[in-house]
Amino acid sequence: ALGNLGPIAVTVTHHCSPGRLNERLVIHAIQALAVVASAFLAIFWSRTVTVAGADRSLPFLVLTFVLSSVCCTSTVTFLPFMFRYPPQYIRTFFIGQGFSALFPCVVALAQGVSQLECKMVNGTKRPEYLQENFPAQNFFWFLFVMLLFSALSFLALTRRRTDPQQERPPKEPDGAAAAKDEEEKHRLYNGGAPVSEEEVQVEERPAFWTRRNVYLLVLLAVSNGLTNGVLPSVQSFSCLPYGAMTFHLSVVLGNIANPLACFLAMFVVLRSSAGLGVLSLAAGVFAAYLLALAALSPCPPLLGNPTGEALVIVSWIVFTGLFSYLKVVVGTLLHEAGHAALLWCGISIQAGSLIGAVAMFPLVNVYQVFSRAKDCVDECYL
C-alpha cells in the first residue's frame, strides 16, 4: 500500500508541472532501481538489524518497499508513454503484465513453500513441514533476471525506429466531415510521438471528462480493487480448505487466464458500455462466491467433494479472466481518448488496488474476520 506514494508523486508532478516530466527517463530510472533492489534483496534479504532492542528484518522491508514503489509507479508511467504507439501496443502491454504475475507465481510454487505432511504422533495427526526445493535468494535472483530483461526490452523499444505513418492510428470513416472528426480525435499524435503534456491538457480536458470515460475509469478501479486487493487477500481462505492442490491450481490457472484474456483482446474488443457492465457483473458474481467461501472457511460448502474443488478452481479462472479482459478493453478505449486518459487509466488501476488492499488489511490481519483451517485437523467433522 505504501508503494502507492510513487504514483501519487507522478500525478502531482503532472498536475503542478505539466509537460516537465520526461516519462521515458522516469521509466529508465525506476527500472534501474528495480534491478538494483532485486539484486540487493537476493543478497541481504535474511539480514537483521537491532531496532528498539529487537532484531528486525529492516533490509528486507526497505527493499520490498522499493520494489513495490517501482511496481506501482510503472503503471502511471508506462501507460501514458504507450500513447506514442498504436492501440495494439496497449494490449500487448497488458499481456506482458499478465506474464509478469504468472512467471514468479510458477517459480514460487516450484519452490514448495509451506508444503507439509500429516504424520501420526502418539495417536494424533501432527504437521511436518517439508524443506523448500531451493532457497529464497534463488527466487530473488529470478526476479533480478526478469527485471533486467524487462529493462533491456524497454531500452530496445525506445531505440526502435518506426515510420511515423505506421504509428498514426488509421482513419476508418470516409468523407470530409468524418476525416475532420478523425483528425480532431487523433490530433494529439505528432508523427507517432505525443505532443507536450501542456498541449495535451489544453486539448483534452474539455472532452475527456465525459460520462463514458468516467464510467470506464470506475469499472477499471473496481475491477483492479477486486483482482489486486480484495480477492488475493482471501485466496488462501477460499481454496486451502479444499486442499493444497486446489490452492495451487487456482493460483496457477488463474494467472494463466490473465494473459490469455489479454491475448483474446488483441482480436475482440467489446466497445459497448452495456456489454462491459454485464461483463463486470458476471465477474462480480464469481468474486462474491469466492468471498463467501473465504467467509465460511474453514468449513465451506461441498467440502471433501470434487464438485466443490472444481467450482472454486473454475471461479478463480473465470473471475481473473473476465476482469483481465475488461482491463485491456478499457485501456484500449482510453488510449483513443488521448495521453491524459492513459495517465488517469494508470491512476485508476493503482487507486482501486490501494483501496482494495487497505480495506482488506484490517479485516484479515486485525479483526480476524476470516478463519484459517488448522493443518492436519478436521475441524468440520469434530
WOHU-V786346 format. One record per residue. N is the residue number from 1. RES is the residue in one letter. SS is DSSP state (~ for helix, > for strand, _ for the rest). OMEGA is omega as a letter, one per 30 degrees, with the letter a starting at -180 (none if undefined). D_CENTER is the distance of its C-alpha to the mean C-alpha in Angstrom with 1 decimal. Layout:
n=N res=RES ss=SS omega=OMEGA d_center=D_CENTER
n=N res=RES ss=SS omega=OMEGA d_center=D_CENTER
This chain:
n=1 res=A ss=_ omega=l d_center=13.2
n=2 res=L ss=~ omega=l d_center=15.7
n=3 res=G ss=~ omega=l d_center=13.3
n=4 res=N ss=~ omega=l d_center=13.0
n=5 res=L ss=~ omega=l d_center=16.6
n=6 res=G ss=~ omega=l d_center=15.6
n=7 res=P ss=~ omega=l d_center=14.2
n=8 res=I ss=~ omega=l d_center=17.3
n=9 res=A ss=~ omega=l d_center=19.6
n=10 res=V ss=~ omega=a d_center=18.4
n=11 res=T ss=~ omega=l d_center=18.9
n=12 res=V ss=~ omega=l d_center=22.2
n=13 res=T ss=~ omega=l d_center=23.3
n=14 res=H ss=~ omega=a d_center=22.7
n=15 res=H ss=~ omega=a d_center=24.6
n=16 res=C ss=~ omega=a d_center=27.5
n=17 res=S ss=_ omega=a d_center=28.0
n=18 res=P ss=_ omega=l d_center=26.9
n=19 res=G ss=_ omega=a d_center=27.2
n=20 res=R ss=_ omega=a d_center=27.5
n=21 res=L ss=_ omega=l d_center=24.0
n=22 res=N ss=_ omega=a d_center=23.9
n=23 res=E ss=~ omega=a d_center=20.2
n=24 res=R ss=~ omega=l d_center=21.2
n=25 res=L ss=~ omega=l d_center=22.7
n=26 res=V ss=~ omega=l d_center=19.9
n=27 res=I ss=~ omega=l d_center=17.5
n=28 res=H ss=~ omega=a d_center=20.2
n=29 res=A ss=~ omega=a d_center=20.6
n=30 res=I ss=~ omega=l d_center=17.2
n=31 res=Q ss=~ omega=l d_center=16.9
n=32 res=A ss=~ omega=l d_center=20.3
n=33 res=L ss=~ omega=l d_center=19.5
n=34 res=A ss=~ omega=l d_center=16.5
n=35 res=V ss=~ omega=a d_center=19.1
n=36 res=V ss=~ omega=a d_center=21.7
n=37 res=A ss=~ omega=l d_center=19.8
n=38 res=S ss=~ omega=l d_center=18.7
n=39 res=A ss=~ omega=l d_center=22.3
n=40 res=F ss=~ omega=l d_center=23.7
n=41 res=L ss=~ omega=l d_center=21.4
n=42 res=A ss=~ omega=a d_center=23.0
n=43 res=I ss=~ omega=a d_center=26.4
n=44 res=F ss=~ omega=a d_center=26.4
n=45 res=W ss=_ omega=a d_center=23.9
n=46 res=S ss=_ omega=a d_center=26.9
n=47 res=R ss=_ omega=l d_center=29.1
n=48 res=T ss=_ omega=l d_center=30.0
n=49 res=V ss=> omega=l d_center=31.7
n=50 res=T ss=> omega=l d_center=34.3
n=51 res=V ss=> omega=a d_center=33.3
n=52 res=A ss=_ omega=l d_center=35.6
n=53 res=G ss=_ omega=l d_center=37.5
n=54 res=A ss=> omega=l d_center=34.7
n=55 res=D ss=> omega=l d_center=32.6
n=56 res=R ss=> omega=l d_center=29.0
n=57 res=S ss=_ omega=a d_center=26.1
n=58 res=L ss=~ omega=l d_center=25.8
n=59 res=P ss=~ omega=l d_center=24.8
n=60 res=F ss=~ omega=a d_center=21.9
n=61 res=L ss=~ omega=a d_center=20.7
n=62 res=V ss=~ omega=a d_center=21.2
n=63 res=L ss=~ omega=l d_center=19.6
n=64 res=T ss=~ omega=l d_center=16.5
n=65 res=F ss=~ omega=l d_center=16.4
n=66 res=V ss=~ omega=l d_center=16.8
n=67 res=L ss=~ omega=l d_center=13.9
n=68 res=S ss=~ omega=l d_center=11.6
n=69 res=S ss=~ omega=l d_center=13.3
n=70 res=V ss=~ omega=a d_center=12.8
n=71 res=C ss=~ omega=a d_center=9.0
n=72 res=C ss=~ omega=a d_center=9.1
n=73 res=T ss=~ omega=a d_center=12.0
n=74 res=S ss=~ omega=a d_center=10.9
n=75 res=T ss=~ omega=a d_center=9.0
n=76 res=V ss=~ omega=l d_center=12.5
n=77 res=T ss=~ omega=a d_center=14.5
n=78 res=F ss=~ omega=a d_center=13.3
n=79 res=L ss=~ omega=l d_center=13.2
n=80 res=P ss=~ omega=l d_center=16.7
n=81 res=F ss=~ omega=a d_center=17.9
n=82 res=M ss=~ omega=l d_center=17.2
n=83 res=F ss=~ omega=l d_center=19.8
n=84 res=R ss=~ omega=a d_center=22.3
n=85 res=Y ss=_ omega=l d_center=21.6
n=86 res=P ss=_ omega=a d_center=22.0
n=87 res=P ss=~ omega=a d_center=19.5
n=88 res=Q ss=~ omega=a d_center=19.2
n=89 res=Y ss=~ omega=l d_center=17.4
n=90 res=I ss=~ omega=a d_center=14.6
n=91 res=R ss=~ omega=l d_center=14.2
n=92 res=T ss=~ omega=l d_center=14.4
n=93 res=F ss=~ omega=a d_center=11.9
n=94 res=F ss=~ omega=l d_center=9.2
n=95 res=I ss=~ omega=l d_center=11.1
n=96 res=G ss=~ omega=l d_center=10.8
n=97 res=Q ss=~ omega=l d_center=7.0
n=98 res=G ss=~ omega=l d_center=7.5
n=99 res=F ss=~ omega=a d_center=10.3
n=100 res=S ss=~ omega=l d_center=8.9
n=101 res=A ss=~ omega=a d_center=7.5
n=102 res=L ss=~ omega=a d_center=10.8
n=103 res=F ss=~ omega=l d_center=13.3
n=104 res=P ss=~ omega=l d_center=13.0
n=105 res=C ss=~ omega=a d_center=12.8
n=106 res=V ss=~ omega=l d_center=16.0
n=107 res=V ss=~ omega=l d_center=17.6
n=108 res=A ss=~ omega=l d_center=17.1
n=109 res=L ss=~ omega=l d_center=18.7
n=110 res=A ss=~ omega=l d_center=21.4
n=111 res=Q ss=~ omega=l d_center=22.2
n=112 res=G ss=_ omega=l d_center=23.3
n=113 res=V ss=_ omega=l d_center=22.4
n=114 res=S ss=_ omega=l d_center=24.2
n=115 res=Q ss=_ omega=a d_center=26.3
n=116 res=L ss=> omega=l d_center=29.6
n=117 res=E ss=> omega=l d_center=32.9
n=118 res=C ss=> omega=a d_center=35.1
n=119 res=K ss=> omega=a d_center=38.6
n=120 res=M ss=> omega=l d_center=41.8
n=121 res=V ss=> omega=a d_center=43.3
n=122 res=N ss=_ omega=l d_center=46.6
n=123 res=G ss=_ omega=a d_center=45.8
n=124 res=T ss=> omega=l d_center=42.3
n=125 res=K ss=> omega=l d_center=38.9
n=126 res=R ss=> omega=l d_center=37.1
n=127 res=P ss=> omega=l d_center=33.7
n=128 res=E ss=> omega=a d_center=34.0
n=129 res=Y ss=> omega=a d_center=30.7
n=130 res=L ss=_ omega=l d_center=30.6
n=131 res=Q ss=_ omega=l d_center=30.1
n=132 res=E ss=_ omega=a d_center=26.7
n=133 res=N ss=_ omega=l d_center=27.1
n=134 res=F ss=_ omega=a d_center=26.2
n=135 res=P ss=_ omega=a d_center=25.8
n=136 res=A ss=~ omega=a d_center=22.7
n=137 res=Q ss=~ omega=l d_center=23.5
n=138 res=N ss=~ omega=l d_center=23.2
n=139 res=F ss=~ omega=a d_center=19.5
n=140 res=F ss=~ omega=l d_center=19.1
n=141 res=W ss=~ omega=l d_center=21.2
n=142 res=F ss=~ omega=l d_center=19.0
n=143 res=L ss=~ omega=l d_center=16.1
n=144 res=F ss=~ omega=a d_center=18.7
n=145 res=V ss=~ omega=a d_center=19.7
n=146 res=M ss=~ omega=a d_center=16.2
n=147 res=L ss=~ omega=l d_center=15.6
n=148 res=L ss=~ omega=l d_center=19.3
n=149 res=F ss=~ omega=l d_center=18.9
n=150 res=S ss=~ omega=a d_center=16.0
n=151 res=A ss=~ omega=l d_center=18.3
n=152 res=L ss=~ omega=l d_center=21.3
n=153 res=S ss=~ omega=l d_center=19.6
n=154 res=F ss=~ omega=l d_center=18.8
n=155 res=L ss=~ omega=l d_center=22.4
n=156 res=A ss=~ omega=l d_center=23.7
n=157 res=L ss=~ omega=a d_center=21.9
n=158 res=T ss=~ omega=l d_center=23.5
n=159 res=R ss=_ omega=a d_center=26.8
n=160 res=R ss=_ omega=l d_center=26.8
n=161 res=R ss=_ omega=a d_center=29.7
n=162 res=T ss=_ omega=l d_center=29.4
n=163 res=D ss=_ omega=a d_center=32.0
n=164 res=P ss=~ omega=a d_center=31.3
n=165 res=Q ss=~ omega=l d_center=32.4
n=166 res=Q ss=~ omega=a d_center=29.6
n=167 res=E ss=~ omega=a d_center=27.0
n=168 res=R ss=_ omega=l d_center=28.5
n=169 res=P ss=_ omega=a d_center=27.3
n=170 res=P ss=_ omega=l d_center=30.1
n=171 res=K ss=_ omega=a d_center=32.5
n=172 res=E ss=_ omega=a d_center=32.9
n=173 res=P ss=_ omega=l d_center=35.4
n=174 res=D ss=_ omega=l d_center=39.1
n=175 res=G ss=_ omega=a d_center=41.6
n=176 res=A ss=~ omega=a d_center=42.2
n=177 res=A ss=~ omega=a d_center=40.5
n=178 res=A ss=~ omega=l d_center=37.4
n=179 res=A ss=~ omega=l d_center=37.2
n=180 res=K ss=~ omega=l d_center=37.6
n=181 res=D ss=~ omega=l d_center=34.7
n=182 res=E ss=~ omega=l d_center=32.5
n=183 res=E ss=~ omega=l d_center=33.7
n=184 res=E ss=~ omega=a d_center=32.8
n=185 res=K ss=~ omega=a d_center=29.3
n=186 res=H ss=_ omega=a d_center=28.6
n=187 res=R ss=_ omega=l d_center=30.9
n=188 res=L ss=_ omega=l d_center=28.1
n=189 res=Y ss=> omega=l d_center=28.0
n=190 res=N ss=> omega=a d_center=30.5
n=191 res=G ss=_ omega=l d_center=31.2
n=192 res=G ss=_ omega=l d_center=27.6
n=193 res=A ss=> omega=a d_center=26.5
n=194 res=P ss=> omega=l d_center=25.6
n=195 res=V ss=_ omega=a d_center=28.4
n=196 res=S ss=_ omega=a d_center=28.3
n=197 res=E ss=~ omega=a d_center=26.0
n=198 res=E ss=~ omega=l d_center=29.2
n=199 res=E ss=~ omega=l d_center=30.3
n=200 res=V ss=~ omega=a d_center=26.9
n=201 res=Q ss=~ omega=a d_center=27.2
n=202 res=V ss=~ omega=a d_center=30.8
n=203 res=E ss=~ omega=a d_center=30.2
n=204 res=E ss=~ omega=a d_center=27.0
n=205 res=R ss=~ omega=a d_center=27.4
n=206 res=P ss=~ omega=a d_center=30.0
n=207 res=A ss=~ omega=a d_center=28.4
n=208 res=F ss=~ omega=a d_center=24.7
n=209 res=W ss=_ omega=l d_center=24.9
n=210 res=T ss=_ omega=l d_center=26.0
n=211 res=R ss=~ omega=a d_center=25.4
n=212 res=R ss=~ omega=a d_center=23.3
n=213 res=N ss=~ omega=l d_center=20.9
n=214 res=V ss=~ omega=l d_center=20.7
n=215 res=Y ss=~ omega=l d_center=20.1
n=216 res=L ss=~ omega=l d_center=17.2
n=217 res=L ss=~ omega=l d_center=15.6
n=218 res=V ss=~ omega=l d_center=16.2
n=219 res=L ss=~ omega=a d_center=14.8
n=220 res=L ss=~ omega=a d_center=11.5
n=221 res=A ss=~ omega=a d_center=11.6
n=222 res=V ss=~ omega=a d_center=12.7
n=223 res=S ss=~ omega=l d_center=10.3
n=224 res=N ss=~ omega=l d_center=7.2
n=225 res=G ss=~ omega=l d_center=9.7
n=226 res=L ss=~ omega=a d_center=10.4
n=227 res=T ss=~ omega=a d_center=7.4
n=228 res=N ss=~ omega=a d_center=5.7
n=229 res=G ss=~ omega=a d_center=9.3
n=230 res=V ss=~ omega=a d_center=12.3
n=231 res=L ss=~ omega=l d_center=12.2
n=232 res=P ss=~ omega=a d_center=10.8
n=233 res=S ss=~ omega=a d_center=13.6
n=234 res=V ss=~ omega=a d_center=16.1
n=235 res=Q ss=~ omega=l d_center=15.3
n=236 res=S ss=~ omega=l d_center=18.1
n=237 res=F ss=~ omega=a d_center=20.5
n=238 res=S ss=~ omega=a d_center=20.0
n=239 res=C ss=~ omega=a d_center=20.4
n=240 res=L ss=~ omega=l d_center=22.6
n=241 res=P ss=~ omega=l d_center=25.7
n=242 res=Y ss=~ omega=l d_center=25.9
n=243 res=G ss=_ omega=a d_center=25.8
n=244 res=A ss=~ omega=l d_center=23.8
n=245 res=M ss=~ omega=l d_center=23.8
n=246 res=T ss=~ omega=l d_center=22.2
n=247 res=F ss=~ omega=a d_center=19.4
n=248 res=H ss=~ omega=l d_center=18.9
n=249 res=L ss=~ omega=l d_center=19.1
n=250 res=S ss=~ omega=a d_center=16.6
n=251 res=V ss=~ omega=a d_center=13.9
n=252 res=V ss=~ omega=a d_center=14.9
n=253 res=L ss=~ omega=l d_center=15.6
n=254 res=G ss=~ omega=l d_center=12.6
n=255 res=N ss=~ omega=l d_center=10.5
n=256 res=I ss=~ omega=l d_center=13.2
n=257 res=A ss=~ omega=a d_center=13.1
n=258 res=N ss=~ omega=l d_center=9.7
n=259 res=P ss=~ omega=l d_center=11.3
n=260 res=L ss=~ omega=l d_center=14.6
n=261 res=A ss=~ omega=l d_center=13.7
n=262 res=C ss=~ omega=l d_center=12.5
n=263 res=F ss=~ omega=l d_center=15.8
n=264 res=L ss=~ omega=a d_center=17.7
n=265 res=A ss=_ omega=l d_center=16.7
n=266 res=M ss=_ omega=a d_center=18.6
n=267 res=F ss=_ omega=a d_center=21.7
n=268 res=V ss=_ omega=l d_center=21.4
n=269 res=V ss=_ omega=l d_center=20.1
n=270 res=L ss=_ omega=a d_center=20.9
n=271 res=R ss=_ omega=a d_center=22.2
n=272 res=S ss=_ omega=l d_center=24.0
n=273 res=S ss=~ omega=l d_center=22.8
n=274 res=A ss=~ omega=l d_center=24.4
n=275 res=G ss=~ omega=l d_center=22.8
n=276 res=L ss=~ omega=l d_center=19.3
n=277 res=G ss=~ omega=l d_center=20.5
n=278 res=V ss=~ omega=l d_center=21.8
n=279 res=L ss=~ omega=l d_center=18.6
n=280 res=S ss=~ omega=l d_center=16.8
n=281 res=L ss=~ omega=l d_center=19.8
n=282 res=A ss=~ omega=l d_center=19.8
n=283 res=A ss=~ omega=l d_center=16.2
n=284 res=G ss=~ omega=l d_center=17.2
n=285 res=V ss=~ omega=l d_center=20.3
n=286 res=F ss=~ omega=l d_center=18.4
n=287 res=A ss=~ omega=l d_center=16.2
n=288 res=A ss=~ omega=l d_center=19.6
n=289 res=Y ss=~ omega=l d_center=21.1
n=290 res=L ss=~ omega=l d_center=18.6
n=291 res=L ss=~ omega=l d_center=19.1
n=292 res=A ss=~ omega=l d_center=22.8
n=293 res=L ss=~ omega=l d_center=22.8
n=294 res=A ss=~ omega=a d_center=21.2
n=295 res=A ss=~ omega=a d_center=23.8
n=296 res=L ss=_ omega=l d_center=26.6
n=297 res=S ss=_ omega=g d_center=25.7
n=298 res=P ss=_ omega=a d_center=27.7
n=299 res=C ss=_ omega=l d_center=29.7
n=300 res=P ss=_ omega=l d_center=27.7
n=301 res=P ss=_ omega=l d_center=29.6
n=302 res=L ss=_ omega=l d_center=30.6
n=303 res=L ss=_ omega=a d_center=30.3
n=304 res=G ss=_ omega=l d_center=32.0
n=305 res=N ss=_ omega=l d_center=31.9
n=306 res=P ss=~ omega=l d_center=30.2
n=307 res=T ss=~ omega=l d_center=29.4
n=308 res=G ss=~ omega=l d_center=27.3
n=309 res=E ss=~ omega=l d_center=25.4
n=310 res=A ss=~ omega=a d_center=24.8
n=311 res=L ss=~ omega=a d_center=23.7
n=312 res=V ss=~ omega=l d_center=21.0
n=313 res=I ss=~ omega=l d_center=19.6
n=314 res=V ss=~ omega=a d_center=19.9
n=315 res=S ss=~ omega=l d_center=18.3
n=316 res=W ss=~ omega=l d_center=15.1
n=317 res=I ss=~ omega=a d_center=15.2
n=318 res=V ss=~ omega=l d_center=16.2
n=319 res=F ss=~ omega=a d_center=13.8
n=320 res=T ss=~ omega=a d_center=10.7
n=321 res=G ss=~ omega=a d_center=12.5
n=322 res=L ss=~ omega=a d_center=13.8
n=323 res=F ss=~ omega=l d_center=10.8
n=324 res=S ss=~ omega=l d_center=9.1
n=325 res=Y ss=~ omega=l d_center=12.5
n=326 res=L ss=~ omega=a d_center=12.8
n=327 res=K ss=~ omega=a d_center=9.9
n=328 res=V ss=~ omega=a d_center=11.6
n=329 res=V ss=~ omega=l d_center=15.0
n=330 res=V ss=~ omega=l d_center=14.5
n=331 res=G ss=~ omega=l d_center=13.3
n=332 res=T ss=~ omega=a d_center=16.5
n=333 res=L ss=~ omega=l d_center=18.7
n=334 res=L ss=~ omega=l d_center=17.8
n=335 res=H ss=~ omega=a d_center=18.5
n=336 res=E ss=_ omega=a d_center=22.0
n=337 res=A ss=_ omega=l d_center=22.4
n=338 res=G ss=_ omega=a d_center=22.3
n=339 res=H ss=~ omega=a d_center=20.9
n=340 res=A ss=~ omega=l d_center=20.6
n=341 res=A ss=~ omega=l d_center=18.7
n=342 res=L ss=~ omega=l d_center=15.8
n=343 res=L ss=~ omega=l d_center=16.0
n=344 res=W ss=~ omega=l d_center=15.8
n=345 res=C ss=~ omega=l d_center=12.9
n=346 res=G ss=~ omega=l d_center=10.9
n=347 res=I ss=~ omega=l d_center=12.7
n=348 res=S ss=~ omega=l d_center=11.9
n=349 res=I ss=~ omega=a d_center=8.1
n=350 res=Q ss=~ omega=l d_center=8.8
n=351 res=A ss=~ omega=l d_center=11.9
n=352 res=G ss=~ omega=l d_center=10.6
n=353 res=S ss=~ omega=a d_center=8.1
n=354 res=L ss=~ omega=a d_center=11.3
n=355 res=I ss=~ omega=l d_center=13.7
n=356 res=G ss=~ omega=a d_center=12.3
n=357 res=A ss=~ omega=a d_center=12.2
n=358 res=V ss=~ omega=a d_center=15.6
n=359 res=A ss=~ omega=a d_center=17.1
n=360 res=M ss=~ omega=a d_center=16.5
n=361 res=F ss=~ omega=a d_center=17.6
n=362 res=P ss=~ omega=a d_center=21.3
n=363 res=L ss=~ omega=a d_center=21.4
n=364 res=V ss=~ omega=a d_center=20.3
n=365 res=N ss=~ omega=a d_center=21.8
n=366 res=V ss=~ omega=a d_center=24.7
n=367 res=Y ss=_ omega=l d_center=26.2
n=368 res=Q ss=_ omega=l d_center=25.4
n=369 res=V ss=_ omega=a d_center=24.9
n=370 res=F ss=_ omega=a d_center=23.6
n=371 res=S ss=_ omega=l d_center=26.0
n=372 res=R ss=_ omega=l d_center=25.2
n=373 res=A ss=_ omega=l d_center=27.6
n=374 res=K ss=_ omega=a d_center=30.1
n=375 res=D ss=_ omega=l d_center=30.3
n=376 res=C ss=_ omega=l d_center=33.4
n=377 res=V ss=_ omega=l d_center=34.5
n=378 res=D ss=_ omega=a d_center=34.9
n=379 res=E ss=~ omega=a d_center=34.7
n=380 res=C ss=~ omega=a d_center=34.7
n=381 res=Y ss=~ omega=l d_center=38.0
n=382 res=L ss=_ omega=none d_center=39.9
